[in-house]
């Protein structure tokens, strides 16, 4: 991994990464691809090389409802991480409280087809009601082109929401697209955040600048610096062409020229949303 040009400010947070301990924690039968081995210790080397101090561990879809691998990493992080779990809607209240004490701060909804996600749209509102009083977040990934269809449902949720990967438009769209405009209106509510991350997953023009996705990331950062987060998406699961992690951090120099806005995105917004 190269050394990033961007010097991360103290307290900077990576808001989306995964861990896989494939020997200790076998994948669930619902897993759709073989991920790379990526322990917390492996990730910690990456985090340190990037100059970051905090992380959000997001439960990998390959583990289904078995959160043990991510919870193990959370414990190893010794207070420098928070976690997003995947949980059944009927998870007992006592278990939610125990997970909160351990550092869990939200529930993942992976809504892309054939992704191995276990949550359904009809589970969203009931889960949101369960977690609202805890201050937790619905961590949502969907095809952004469908956001206009789901915007009213998301706007009505009683808890906070974060949306992955620049809205995850599976085919990059212009900023005038109804799905992107729906994302902007959701950000206007003050209850929704978006992660500036993983442009390689949807870009059709590719590196080094991912110009089609970068146009969306720049629009989000320019208009809503208080509602944006940054994430590495380490270890880039499902990708044979894994990007350089330093290059992903340095995309912020291209997307967010203003240093004060970058500090919000890297430090202040994650601290507010995840309770660092």
N, C-alpha and C positions, 0 to 999 in steps of 0.2 A: 504493500500500500504506500502511495506517495504521501508526502507531508502537505496538508492543506495550506493554501495561501491565507485563507481567512483565519484570524486569531479569535477564537471563541471567547466571549466574556465569561467571567466567573459565574457559575451556576447554570451554564448552558445545558440544555436537555435535548436528547434524542427521543422524539415522541412516538416512535414506532419501530420496534425491533423484536425479533423472535429468538427463542432458544430451542435447540433440539439435542436431546441426549438419547440417541437411538438405541443404545444398549440397555441403559437403565430404565428408559421409559418408551416402550414400543408404541408405534403409531396405532391409531384407532382403525377399525375396519373401514371406516368412511374416508380414509385418506385417499387423495386423488393423484398424488405424485410422491416420489421419494425425495425428501429434502436433504440438504447437507447436514452433516454433524456440526453443531454450533453450540458449544457450552457457554455458560456465563463467563468462564475464564477466557474463552476464545473471544467473546464479545468485549470483555474488559480491555483487552489489548487494543482493540479497534477504538473503543471509547477514549482511552488514554491518548492514543496517537492523534485523534481528532481534537484533543484538548477539551473534551466535554466532561461534565461532572455528574449528570443525572440521566436517567433513561426511563422510558415507559415500555415495559415488557408486555407485548400483546400475545395472548394465547394463540398458538398456531392452529389453523384449521385441522391439520393432520392429527392432532390429539383429541379432537372432538370435545366432549365434556370432561376429559381427564386433565385437570389443571395442575397435576403434580409437578411436571417438569418446570413450568413457569413459576409456580410457587416456591420451588426449590431455589431457582435463580433469584427470586425476590428476597428470600431469606439471606442468600449469599451477598446480596447487594448492600446489606446493612444500612438501610435507610436512604440510599442514593437512588433508589428506583421506586416506581409505582407499577401497578399491573392492571391490565384489562383481562377479565376472565370470560369464559364461555359457560353459561349456566342455564339449567332448566328454569322455566318461569316459576315452578313450584318449589324452588330452593327454600328450605326452611329459614325463617327469620334469624334464628340463632347462628346458622351458617353464614348468612350475609354479614352479620355483625362480626363474626370471627374473621372472615375474609377482609373486612374493612380494617380491623385491628392489625392484620398482617401487611396491609398496604395496597389492597385491591381498591381501585377507584372507578370501575366501570365494567360494562358487559359488551362483548363483541357481537355484532350482527354482520355476518358476511353474506351478502345477498347476490353475489355473482353466480350465474348458473355454472354447474359442474365444478364448483370450488370446494365441495366437501363441507360447506357451512351447514349447521344444524338448525339455525333459527329461521322462523318464517315471519312474514309480515304481520300475521295476526297475533304474534307474540310480542310485538313491539310495544304497544300501549300498555298491556298488563305488566311487562317487565319494567317499563318506565315508571309506572306507579309504585312498583316494589322498591325501586332504588332511589327515588326522588329525595326522600328524607335523609338518605346517606350522603347526598351531594355527588352521587356518581354520574358517570357519563355513558351514553350510548355511543359506542365506537362503531360507526357505520361505513361499510364499503358496498357500493352499488355502481351500476353503470350510470354515470352522470347524465347521460342522454335521457334517462327516465326520471330525473329529479322533479320535473314539473308535475309528473303524475303522482308523486309522493309528498310534495311540498306541504300540502295542508295537513297531512297526517303528522309530519315531522314538526310543523309549527305548533301543533296542539299538544305535544308531549310535555309532561310536567318536569322533566329532567333536562339536563344539558346534553348536547349532541356534538360529536366531532365526526367529520367526513374525511375519509382517507384520500390521499394521492391526488391533490388538485381537483377533487371531484370525481376522479377515475372515469373520465370520458373514454370509453373503449376505442372510439374513433375521435381524435381531437376535433374540436368544433370551434367556430368563431365565437368571440365574446358576445355576439348578438343572439346566439342560439338560445331557445327557450329553456333548456336545461341549465345553462350557465347563468342566465338571468334569474332563474329560480334559486340557484345557489346564492347569488348576491342578495336576493330578498330574504333568504333564510339568515344570512349573516347580519342583515339589518335588524333582526329581532334581538340581537345581543345574547342569544341563548345557544348559538351554533358557532362552531369553530371548524377550520379546514386545515389539513396538513399539506404543506408544500413539500412534496416528496415523490420519489420513484417515477420521474418523467419517462424513464426507459420502458416502463411497462405498457405505455400506450402510444408513445411517439411513433410517427410513421416516417420521420426524417432522420431520427437518430442523433448520436453524439456528433460533436461535443456539446452543442447548445440545445438540442431537442427543441428547436424553435417553435414547433406547433404547440407543444405543451407549455413551453416557457411563456408564450403570449398569455396563457391563462394564469400561470403563476404570478407573472408581473402584475396583471390586472387585480388579482386577489390581494397581493401584498401592498400595492399602491392604494387601493381603496379601503382595505380593512386590516391594517397592521395590528390592530388589537384583537383580531379574530384568527390570526394565522399561527401555525406551529411549523416546526421543521422536523423531518425524520429521515433516517438513513435507509430504513427498510432492510437492515441487515438480518440475515445473510442472503437476502435477495432470493428467496425460495422460488423454485420453479423456473429459474433462469440459468441457461447454460452460459450466456454472455454477461456474467455478473460485472457491474460497473465498479470502478474504483471508489471507495468510500470517501476519500479526500475530495475527489471530483464532485461527489454529490453534495458535500458540505459547501464547496466553493460555488455551487450553483446559486447560493444565496447572494453572492457578490453580483451576479448577473440579474437575479430576480429582485433584489432589495438593495439598491445602491445606498440608501440612507442608513447610517450606523445606528441611530437611535431606534429605527424601526426593526433592524436586525436584533437588537437587544430585546425588544418586546417579544419577538418571535422565538428567540432562543431561550430567554430567561423568564421574563415576566408573565407571559401568557401561560406557559406550562406550569409555573408555580401557582398561578391562580386556579387553573383548571384541575390540576391533579393534587394540589395540597402539599407542595414541597415546603 
